[in-house]
Amino acid sequence: MTGTFVTDIEFPEQNFGVLIRSSIQRGRLVDIKQPVLPDGYFMYTATDIPGENKLSAMGTTIPIFAAYDIQYFGEPLGIIVGPDLDIVHELVSEVLIESETLEPLAFGEKFASSQILGKRIITHGDPEAFLSNSSRVFESTSDIGPQDHHYAEPLGTIVRFNKEKLDIHTATQWPFHVRSTVSAVLDLDPEEITVTPTSLGESMDGKLWYPSLLSAQASLAAVLSKQPVKLCFSRQEDFLFSGKSAPVQIRYRTSIAEDGSIDAMSVRILINSGSSGPLIDEIIDRMAVSATGFYAIKAWRVEVFALKTNLPPMGVLLGWGEAQTFFALETHIAQILSDIGASPVEWKILNLIDKGHLTITGSELTENLRFPELFNIVCSESDFPRKHTAYELLNKKRTGYHDGPLRGIAVAIGYQGNGFLGKTYENSAYSVEITIETDGQVHIKTGFHSSAMQQILKKITAEKLGIEEHMISFTGINTDIMSSTGPDTLSSKIIILAPLVDKCCSTIQKQRFRQPLPITVKKTYKSPKNDDWNATALKGKPFISITPAACVIELEMDPILYNTTIRGIWIASDPGKIYNKNAAATTLRKTIPVALSKLLAEHIISKEGRLAPSDSVQYEILSPDVISSMSVSFLDSDETPRGLGSIALNLIPAAYAAALAQITGKQICSIPLDPRYIYEILEITEKSE
Amino acid sequence: MIIPFELNGKAVYIDSNPGERLVHILRKNFKLLESKESCLTGRCGSCMVLVGDNPVPSCIVPVFQVRNMSIVTIEGFRETDDYDDIIKGFAAAGVTMCGFCNAGKILIAHTILTSDTRATKDIVKGHFSGNMCRCTDLESLIEGVLQSGNIRRKRQNVK
């Protein structure tokens, strides 16, 4: 049941590495004074790098070690390696860093053009004409803070020379990026490098590019010291210096016509990318295409700016920005509907696009989104129409917050985009090879590694071949053997690998009792000939598929202490063909506490460039046992399987905030929902009443 | 300081700094790598061991505290029938674990079942509040423990 984790691997005569980090937020590095190093201990900095001192990922580069410009507090400046980890830590603390300090770059509405790391603007029609002439314009601004991935094992890597090759073991979602980065940094042929991904656990998309940086740093030290190097972060180091989900500010301005339809929507998204934003191109594009959801709008303008600041490089969390835009969009829509007195479900059904309509990227929807069916499920299970009306009346008639009961219920809709075609997808190739041996054992060879996906593939294989899961194993998972792939995220893989495994098993079943064992079948994914997809102009169909979903949340607030309890969560989605209903339900259910934790508990702020809380133990995580009741439903479908991993993150925060808004009468538009913030809203409202 | 204790049924001793974390000793000195080192604050549950019969996060236990005590790690627990009950129960409920949190989830399940093989859902739920790994959902985990209880009762012929 257990795989190999990077912290479990040891090589003979290995050295431990510890990074030397900057102690200022922004400035210039003048000098690094090396302490007296005992025999067997070595220090390396940017000047020791034989190749390129940079990591590149989807449009942005970051230095392996800062050579001159210091861009954030804690930026790696060098590494000390040696056989005793405690002594290495002591030596690192003795390094003297001389630097000049500069004023840090700020994040906000006003920014210099030099701060723009990337931008995307999509327009259709003339939204400003509607917005300036309409008497019903609604505006809201959402602030969503940075959040930690909080994966089980902190980041780490271990590197050695093995049979004339550089042998790297690291928990990565993107082994070929590790290989290409190390190759460029050390000026080595990629064929001289083998990357073996170790067990990931639940990475929450936090192990996409950072393992490449760590591996490059450790590989440099391993090559120069001619000894294996293990570089593993402590939980504290991981919390303070690894990439977080990028903080964003999203402003919506919407004009509503007399008949309740949306005339125009103007969206401005500012992403705080930190010192550099690996993956930022894809985040920008995914936020842009999800900014208007599936609402029918006559004219729109969406502008997304990724801004450079002096925080650590900010990246993605599950959802790649969709979670943030759906939160801002759905809370904005909820506020509009409350103000105009419209029924959320009826209004949404009337104002959603469906088959035959054009999306924000100009592609025609070729299939029904089935939102009415999804609404039907969550509404009937939660008794939404009756409760919503009743709570609306109760809350309006209430004389104060102490005049309970304080209840709210809200519905949010959205989707999960699967297999974003973006700019990088064209380089991705996926194949599956399955062998059934003479003893009935089955070996699956893929380029994939996450345990969650392995479980799904195992279940499909076991079901299709009629064997026990323990007879199935995964083989040959390293970059020498697997086909070159892009970053590994659960949503992009389920839509590709599950059908490939299914096809392999079907072929094996056809041959199984006609041919002698062993039988090996290989199937390769062919990327869709998406002639109408233009990644540069963001025109066409941006995803291989999407998973539509609807979510209802009901809350009750204690009128004395203002504590909020969840009375129920109901989620329905259309994940296409389901191979294993339990596994699908588990995938969705396990992310519900994560979404609530991100919304209610996980709070990080930046104080002069340093992340606070300064101690990882103070980073609060919501315990999953706070949820008393949740219901997960799926529509029956024979369509290709679709991802479910970020549905809860995309929908729950918006539904929760809208339900809270129904209780308080105030739009809730910030994540995380700081209790002090809620208290202030309630106290201000109470006083004004 | 010489510290003797029983580890997975065998008498052992170490010569160590008394303040050293137990999880370090288990991993470094005894190569028992399935007690994982993560938060070092006792809240994630990945380093869980049984000290006596109690589940304890070994990252917050200074090794001197286990002097003359009995410790069972997940490697040792795997040799018991009780472990099989839990694995079968978890499998029946569709519980899949990432491998990093196995010690916490399995040993907590064992503790619940040792106390009461008919534990209610609420009791089971409360026990897992200290297990922060996000690789499985609580509902499946609760079902897994209930199923394990059924299996253990059958094995022990308890009606």
Interface residues (C-beta under 8 A of the other chain):
Chain A: M1 T2 G3 F5 T7 D8 H150 A152 E153 P154 S199 L200 G201 E202 M204 S234 R235 Q236 S451 A452 Q455 N582 A583 T586 R589 K590 T591 I592 P593 V594 S616 V617 I621 S623 P624 D625 I627 M630
Chain B: L33 E34 K36 E37 S38 C39 L40 T41 R43 C44 S46 I87 G94 T96 M97 C98 G99 F100 C101 N102 K125 G126 F128 S129 G130 M132 C133 R134 C135 T136 D137 L138 E139 S140
